Amino acid sequence: MNAYVYGVLRPPGSWSAREGIDGQEVTVVEHGDLAALVSEAPTVPVKANRRNLTAHSRVLQEVAGERCILPMRFGVVMPDRPSVVRELLEARADELRVELDAFEPYVELDLRVICPEEVLLRAVIAERRDVATLREAVGDRPADATYYERIRLGELVAEAVAAKREALTRRVTAKLEPLAAATEVGEPLHEEMLVNTAFLVSRDTVAQFDDAVERLGQDFGANVTLRYVGPLAPHRFVTLASDAEARAWA
């Protein structure tokens, strides 16, 4: 049976049953001082539906709260459990040991800043006189008569939103980077997302980081939502791209 791979870790000793993709039980495949979390993959490619995506993330998050795990991306399938040992744990043993040692003290904490589109637009108009003036000039006039003005207005709004994203990202990282070993800034995933950041944080300082995020949320006010998730496996800092993944479907 095909083996779906969630991630690599040190042998956990005791293991509590967990449900993975397609409702399959997650088990441990061990090879010396390395192990992989796997479950059966009844269908290949694995369906990237909400249930499976959630199951993949849940397994990794539960384990990351207890110990270091190097996460695989969603959809990695290998022919069977012996292949997991041979092509992953054995073939890449040295690299995996180095990565596990390096990331052992840390977890990933993700922070995203969300602002409703209408609130963001009001802020842009209030802060940018050129945007407000052009918007007033366009008003309720016919679209045909204001075609170029509307194009320019869209450009100005896009520029203003981009500048606000950059400023807020700098503000977030300035507050939180001193508490992190590494920071990764990603692109916004949708129009209402202003900041998309991930921080690699020592397990010993997670509580301190939590407090800093709470203070940051108070500074932003009620119109902005902070979506703060973790502890997570270090998804945005580790990539297990390998020959083994050549057999993956995502």
Backbone torsions as a table, in degrees:
resi	resn	phi	psi	omega
1	MET	NA	137.4	176.9
2	ASN	-56.0	144.3	-179.0
3	ALA	-110.8	120.8	176.5
4	TYR	-88.0	130.1	-173.6
5	VAL	-109.9	126.9	-179.3
6	TYR	-94.2	-40.2	-177.6
7	GLY	176.0	177.2	-176.7
8	VAL	-119.9	140.4	-178.3
9	LEU	-152.6	177.1	170.3
10	ARG	-75.8	150.0	178.9
11	PRO	-52.4	124.3	-172.4
12	PRO	-79.3	-4.9	-176.5
13	GLY	75.8	-101.0	176.4
14	SER	-82.7	150.6	-177.4
15	TRP	-144.4	124.8	177.4
16	SER	-92.5	140.7	-177.7
17	ALA	-60.3	137.8	177.3
18	ARG	-135.4	150.5	179.1
19	GLU	-95.7	129.8	-179.7
20	GLY	-110.0	-149.5	-177.6
21	ILE	-63.5	146.5	179.9
22	ASP	54.7	25.9	178.7
23	GLY	72.4	13.2	-176.9
24	GLN	-81.5	148.1	179.1
25	GLU	-73.9	134.6	177.6
26	VAL	-88.1	127.8	-179.9
27	THR	-126.0	175.4	-176.4
28	VAL	-111.7	130.0	171.9
29	VAL	-108.1	122.6	-175.1
30	GLU	-112.0	149.4	173.7
31	HIS	-149.1	99.3	-177.1
32	GLY	61.8	-122.5	-177.8
33	ASP	-95.4	17.4	178.0
34	LEU	-125.8	155.1	179.0
35	ALA	-150.1	159.0	176.0
36	ALA	-131.1	144.4	173.2
37	LEU	-91.4	127.6	-176.7
38	VAL	-140.0	160.9	168.4
39	SER	-145.5	167.9	177.1
40	GLU	-70.9	149.6	177.1
41	ALA	-117.9	93.3	-175.4
42	PRO	-62.1	-32.1	179.4
43	THR	-127.7	140.9	178.8
44	VAL	-132.2	130.0	0.9
45	PRO	-69.9	156.0	178.4
46	VAL	-70.0	131.8	-178.1
47	LYS	-67.6	127.6	179.5
48	ALA	-87.3	57.2	177.5
49	ASN	-92.9	172.7	-176.4
50	ARG	-57.6	-42.5	-177.3
51	ARG	-61.1	-46.6	-177.3
52	ASN	-71.2	-41.1	178.1
53	LEU	-61.3	-41.3	179.0
54	THR	-66.5	-41.7	-179.8
55	ALA	-62.5	-44.6	178.2
56	HIS	-58.0	-49.5	-178.7
57	SER	-65.5	-39.9	-177.2
58	ARG	-64.3	-43.6	179.0
59	VAL	-58.9	-47.8	-178.6
60	LEU	-65.3	-40.7	-177.9
61	GLN	-67.6	-40.1	179.2
62	GLU	-62.9	-41.7	-179.2
63	VAL	-71.3	-40.2	-178.6
64	ALA	-61.1	-28.1	177.3
65	GLY	-68.8	-17.3	-176.5
66	GLU	-109.0	-36.7	-174.3
67	ARG	-158.3	167.9	-179.6
68	CYS	-72.3	134.2	173.0
69	ILE	-139.0	135.1	176.1
70	LEU	-90.6	112.4	-171.3
71	PRO	-80.8	141.4	167.6
72	MET	-87.8	152.0	173.4
73	ARG	-69.5	161.2	179.6
74	PHE	-61.9	136.3	171.4
75	GLY	100.5	6.1	-178.3
76	VAL	-77.7	117.6	-179.0
77	VAL	-126.4	135.2	176.3
78	MET	-120.6	160.9	-171.1
79	PRO	-58.2	-37.0	-178.1
80	ASP	-169.1	178.5	-178.1
81	ARG	-66.0	-39.9	175.3
82	PRO	-58.4	-32.9	177.5
83	SER	-67.4	-34.3	177.2
84	VAL	-61.6	-43.1	177.7
85	VAL	-65.6	-50.9	-171.9
86	ARG	-69.6	-47.9	-170.8
87	GLU	-90.8	-16.2	-178.3
88	LEU	-118.3	-64.8	-173.6
89	LEU	-68.4	-36.4	-178.9
90	GLU	-85.4	-48.0	-175.0
91	ALA	-66.0	-30.2	-175.2
92	ARG	-119.0	27.2	-173.4
93	ALA	-56.2	-49.2	-176.1
94	ASP	-61.6	-46.0	-179.7
95	GLU	-63.0	-42.4	-178.7
96	LEU	-65.2	-39.6	178.3
97	ARG	-62.8	-42.3	178.9
98	VAL	-61.4	-46.0	-178.8
99	GLU	-64.5	-43.3	179.7
100	LEU	-63.3	-41.7	177.9
101	ASP	-63.2	-41.3	-177.1
102	ALA	-67.5	-38.7	-174.3
103	PHE	-97.8	-2.1	-178.6
104	GLU	-51.8	-42.4	-176.1
105	PRO	-78.4	-4.1	-166.1
106	TYR	-120.9	159.5	168.5
107	VAL	-132.4	162.8	175.5
108	GLU	-98.1	137.2	174.8
109	LEU	-123.8	124.0	-177.0
110	ASP	-104.9	134.4	177.9
111	LEU	-129.7	125.8	176.9
112	ARG	-124.8	139.5	178.9
113	VAL	-108.8	123.3	-175.5
114	ILE	-118.5	137.0	177.7
115	CYS	-136.8	128.7	177.9
116	PRO	-55.8	144.0	-174.2
117	GLU	-58.2	-40.9	-177.9
118	GLU	-68.2	-35.1	177.4
119	VAL	-67.8	-41.8	179.2
120	LEU	-62.9	-42.3	-179.9
121	LEU	-64.1	-42.4	178.3
122	ARG	-60.8	-40.2	179.7
123	ALA	-65.4	-40.6	179.2
124	VAL	-63.5	-44.3	-179.6
125	ILE	-63.7	-39.5	-179.3
126	ALA	-68.6	-32.6	-174.2
127	GLU	-92.3	-23.9	-175.2
128	ARG	-116.5	105.8	-178.7
129	ARG	-64.3	-35.1	-179.7
130	ASP	-63.9	-36.6	177.6
131	VAL	-68.3	-44.6	-179.3
132	ALA	-62.4	-42.9	-178.6
133	THR	-63.8	-46.3	-179.2
134	LEU	-67.0	-36.7	178.6
135	ARG	-64.0	-40.5	177.2
136	GLU	-65.4	-38.0	-179.3
137	ALA	-66.8	-37.3	178.6
138	VAL	-69.7	-49.6	176.7
139	GLY	47.9	-133.2	-179.9
140	ASP	-101.7	17.4	-179.9
141	ARG	-65.2	154.7	-177.9
142	PRO	-57.3	146.5	-177.6
143	ALA	-61.6	-38.9	-178.9
144	ASP	-63.2	-36.5	-176.9
145	ALA	-78.9	-15.6	-176.7
146	THR	-123.1	26.4	-174.0
147	TYR	-54.5	-53.4	-175.4
148	TYR	-72.1	-33.2	176.5
149	GLU	-64.1	-39.2	179.4
150	ARG	-67.5	-38.2	175.9
151	ILE	-61.5	-47.1	180.0
152	ARG	-63.1	-38.9	178.1
153	LEU	-61.8	-43.2	177.8
154	GLY	-61.4	-40.2	178.5
155	GLU	-64.2	-43.7	-179.6
156	LEU	-64.6	-41.6	178.6
157	VAL	-63.6	-43.5	179.1
158	ALA	-61.5	-41.9	177.9
159	GLU	-63.1	-42.2	-178.9
160	ALA	-66.4	-40.7	178.9
161	VAL	-65.7	-42.0	178.3
162	ALA	-60.9	-42.5	179.0
163	ALA	-64.3	-39.1	178.8
164	LYS	-66.4	-40.1	177.1
165	ARG	-60.5	-44.9	179.7
166	GLU	-62.9	-43.0	-178.6
167	ALA	-65.5	-43.6	-179.5
168	LEU	-68.6	-36.4	177.3
169	THR	-64.2	-41.9	176.6
170	ARG	-61.8	-39.4	-180.0
171	ARG	-64.6	-44.6	179.3
172	VAL	-63.8	-49.2	-177.0
173	THR	-67.2	-34.4	178.5
174	ALA	-62.2	-36.5	-179.8
175	LYS	-77.1	-35.5	-168.6
176	LEU	-106.0	-26.2	-179.0
177	GLU	-55.7	-38.0	179.4
178	PRO	-60.5	-18.8	-179.3
179	LEU	-98.1	2.2	-174.9
180	ALA	-120.3	152.8	176.1
181	ALA	-81.6	-26.2	179.1
182	ALA	-157.9	155.6	-179.4
183	THR	-133.8	141.2	175.8
184	GLU	-129.7	124.9	179.3
185	VAL	-104.8	121.7	-179.1
186	GLY	-105.5	169.3	176.4
187	GLU	-74.0	147.4	175.0
188	PRO	-58.1	141.8	-177.4
189	LEU	-90.2	-15.0	175.6
190	HIS	-159.4	173.8	-170.5
191	GLU	-64.0	-30.5	-176.8
192	GLU	-85.9	-5.2	179.0
193	MET	-87.5	121.4	-179.3
194	LEU	-97.2	-33.4	-177.7
195	VAL	-135.7	136.8	178.7
196	ASN	-137.1	96.9	-173.4
197	THR	-128.8	153.4	173.7
198	ALA	-132.2	142.1	-178.1
199	PHE	-127.7	136.3	174.8
200	LEU	-95.0	114.1	-168.9
201	VAL	-125.7	138.5	176.2
202	SER	-61.5	138.2	178.5
203	ARG	-56.2	-31.8	-177.8
204	ASP	-71.3	-18.2	-176.3
205	THR	-115.4	14.9	180.0
206	VAL	-61.2	-42.8	-179.4
207	ALA	-61.9	-40.5	177.6
208	GLN	-64.1	-40.7	178.1
209	PHE	-65.1	-41.3	177.1
210	ASP	-55.8	-44.9	-179.3
211	ASP	-62.9	-39.9	-179.6
212	ALA	-65.8	-39.3	177.7
213	VAL	-66.0	-39.3	178.7
214	GLU	-62.8	-42.5	177.9
215	ARG	-64.9	-38.0	178.5
216	LEU	-63.0	-41.5	178.2
217	GLY	-62.0	-38.1	177.7
218	GLN	-65.8	-36.9	179.0
219	ASP	-66.7	-36.0	-177.1
220	PHE	-71.7	-31.1	179.0
221	GLY	91.3	-177.5	-169.4
222	ALA	-75.6	-23.1	-175.1
223	ASN	-80.2	-8.2	-178.1
224	VAL	-117.8	135.9	179.7
225	THR	-108.1	131.6	174.4
226	LEU	-101.6	121.9	175.4
227	ARG	-104.3	109.4	-170.3
228	TYR	-118.4	120.9	-173.8
229	VAL	-129.8	138.1	175.8
230	GLY	152.4	174.1	0.4
231	PRO	-69.3	144.0	178.8
232	LEU	-123.1	161.2	165.9
233	ALA	-63.6	151.6	-174.1
234	PRO	-74.9	63.0	-176.3
235	HIS	-54.0	-43.9	-171.5
236	ARG	-91.2	6.9	178.7
237	PHE	-123.0	-14.7	179.9
238	VAL	-124.4	136.1	174.1
239	THR	-131.1	114.9	177.4
240	LEU	-91.9	63.7	175.0
241	ALA	-80.7	123.0	-173.3
242	SER	-151.8	170.3	174.7
243	ASP	-61.0	-30.3	179.5
244	ALA	-60.9	-32.1	-177.8
245	GLU	-76.3	-6.9	175.6
246	ALA	-63.6	-19.6	179.3
247	ARG	-96.7	8.8	-176.6
248	ALA	-91.6	149.2	173.4
249	TRP	-121.5	128.0	-179.6
250	ALA	-131.8	NA	NA
